[in-house]
Amino acid sequence: MRCFAILLAAGTSKRFGSQNKLHVSFRGKPLFRNILELTLEMACFEDIFLVYSDEKTAMLAKNDAVTAIFNPFPEKGLCESVRLGVLAAEKAVFNNSEPVYYLFLNCDQPFLNSQTIKFLLEKAKPGAIIEAGSGSPSLFSSLFKEDRLALKPGEQHRLIKQRHPQSVITVNVSDTLVLADIDTPEDLVRYL
């Protein structure tokens, strides 16, 4: 199975205050590095793309096994990072007929683990959208590539799920902490 990991690290962190939440220290390292290191350790992705919007993230993420993609318009929302990640992955796909998948990972989920990701990958099938719990991380078949690229500023991939409800497979995760995300300073304090 050909799978590309697309790490979404270009958000504006509006609910976190004046600083970029992905740079705050979480258990001894910048918050976003948890997801980055997890994907690198798994070694099952054809390529790992980190979509970022500031040079500090790119500098802290520097690794030869990661392709950094600059998002100059983070204010357009998640759809712009998704679009840039999919376009970068498409350049690597060429015309191979083997099914291709995109695993979208938000970089503010420090407790996500390899077991959860492996479970999503095991459920992969052409024409399916596999999501963990409430939707992140999510694995999209490349059959939805055009839907992803057509998202307008402010739209999120839940819109694609609404258009194709028969394609959505939700994987329940018994340990809710695994899917916890850090959106506010209070979340950071709670999970430290």
C-alpha positions in Angstrom: 0.0 0.0 0.0 1.3 3.4 -0.9 0.6 6.0 1.8 1.7 9.5 2.2 1.7 11.2 5.7 0.6 14.8 5.5 1.4 16.6 8.8 -0.7 19.8 9.2 1.4 22.3 11.1 0.3 25.6 9.5 -2.5 26.7 11.7 -2.9 30.1 13.2 -3.4 28.9 16.8 -6.1 31.5 17.4 -7.5 29.9 20.6 -4.0 29.5 22.0 -3.2 33.2 22.3 -0.3 35.2 20.9 2.1 32.3 20.5 2.2 29.4 18.1 1.1 26.5 20.1 3.1 24.0 18.0 6.3 25.6 19.4 5.4 25.4 23.1 7.3 22.8 25.1 5.3 19.6 25.7 7.2 17.1 27.9 10.6 18.4 26.8 10.1 19.2 23.1 8.0 21.4 20.8 4.4 20.1 20.7 4.4 19.3 16.9 7.6 17.1 17.2 5.5 14.3 18.8 3.6 13.7 15.6 6.7 14.2 13.4 8.8 11.7 15.4 5.9 9.2 15.4 5.6 9.2 11.7 9.4 8.9 11.2 9.6 6.0 13.6 6.8 4.1 11.8 8.8 3.9 8.6 5.7 2.8 6.6 5.1 6.0 4.6 6.3 6.5 1.1 7.0 10.1 2.0 6.2 12.5 4.9 5.1 16.0 4.1 5.1 18.7 6.8 3.0 21.7 5.8 4.1 24.7 7.8 3.6 28.5 7.8 6.6 29.8 9.7 10.3 29.3 9.5 10.7 28.3 13.1 8.6 25.2 12.5 10.6 24.3 9.4 13.9 24.8 11.3 12.7 22.7 14.3 11.5 19.9 11.9 14.6 19.7 9.7 15.1 16.1 8.7 16.2 14.5 5.4 13.2 12.1 5.6 10.6 14.9 5.7 9.6 17.2 2.8 8.7 20.6 4.2 6.0 22.5 2.3 5.5 26.2 3.0 1.9 27.4 3.3 2.0 31.2 2.7 -1.8 31.5 3.4 -2.5 29.8 6.7 -5.4 32.3 7.2 -7.3 30.3 4.4 -7.7 27.5 6.9 -7.0 23.8 6.9 -8.1 23.4 3.3 -5.0 25.2 2.1 -2.6 23.0 4.0 -4.5 19.9 2.8 -4.3 21.2 -0.8 -0.6 21.8 -0.6 0.1 18.4 0.9 -2.0 16.5 -1.7 -0.3 18.4 -4.5 3.1 17.5 -3.2 2.2 13.9 -2.8 0.7 13.8 -6.3 4.1 14.8 -7.7 5.5 11.6 -6.2 2.7 9.3 -7.3 3.3 9.4 -11.1 1.1 7.0 -13.1 1.3 3.9 -10.9 -2.1 2.1 -10.8 -1.6 0.9 -7.2 -4.0 2.5 -4.7 -2.7 5.6 -3.0 -3.7 6.9 0.4 -3.2 10.2 2.3 -3.0 10.1 6.1 -3.7 13.6 7.5 -2.4 14.2 10.9 -2.9 17.3 13.1 0.3 18.2 14.9 -1.5 19.2 18.1 -2.3 15.6 19.2 0.7 14.6 21.3 -0.7 11.3 22.6 -1.4 9.7 19.2 0.3 6.4 18.9 1.5 4.0 16.3 -1.2 1.4 17.2 -3.9 3.8 16.3 -2.3 4.7 13.0 -1.7 1.1 12.1 -5.3 0.3 12.8 -6.4 3.0 10.4 -4.0 1.7 7.7 -5.3 -1.8 8.2 -8.8 -0.6 7.3 -7.7 1.1 4.1 -9.5 0.2 0.9 -10.0 2.1 -2.3 -12.9 4.6 -2.1 -12.8 4.8 1.7 -12.3 7.5 4.2 -11.1 6.1 7.5 -11.3 8.3 10.5 -10.3 7.9 14.2 -13.0 8.9 16.7 -14.2 12.4 15.9 -12.2 12.7 12.7 -8.5 13.1 13.3 -6.3 11.5 12.2 -8.0 10.6 8.9 -7.0 8.4 6.0 -8.3 9.3 2.5 -8.2 7.1 -0.6 -6.8 9.0 -3.5 -10.2 8.6 -5.2 -11.1 11.7 -3.2 -8.1 13.8 -4.4 -10.3 16.1 -6.6 -12.7 16.7 -3.7 -9.7 17.6 -1.5 -8.3 20.0 -4.0 -11.7 21.7 -4.6 -12.2 22.7 -1.0 -12.6 26.5 -0.7 -11.0 28.7 2.0 -12.6 27.9 5.4 -14.0 24.5 4.3 -12.7 21.4 6.0 -12.6 17.7 5.0 -15.8 17.0 7.0 -17.6 18.5 4.0 -16.2 15.6 1.9 -17.4 13.2 4.5 -20.9 14.7 4.3 -20.9 14.4 0.5 -19.8 10.7 0.7 -21.2 9.3 3.9 -21.3 5.8 2.5 -17.5 5.9 2.2 -16.8 6.9 5.8 -15.5 4.2 8.2 -15.1 5.4 11.8 -12.6 3.6 13.9 -13.4 3.8 17.6 -10.4 4.4 19.9 -11.1 3.1 23.4 -8.5 5.4 25.1 -9.8 8.9 24.4 -6.5 10.4 25.6 -4.9 9.1 22.4 -7.0 11.6 20.3 -6.8 14.5 22.7 -5.6 17.7 21.1 -4.1 20.9 22.5 -6.1 23.9 21.5 -5.8 26.3 24.4 -3.3 27.1 27.2 -5.7 25.3 29.6 -5.4 22.1 27.5 -1.7 22.3 27.7 -1.7 22.6 31.5 -4.3 19.8 31.8 -2.3 17.3 29.7 1.2 18.2 30.9 
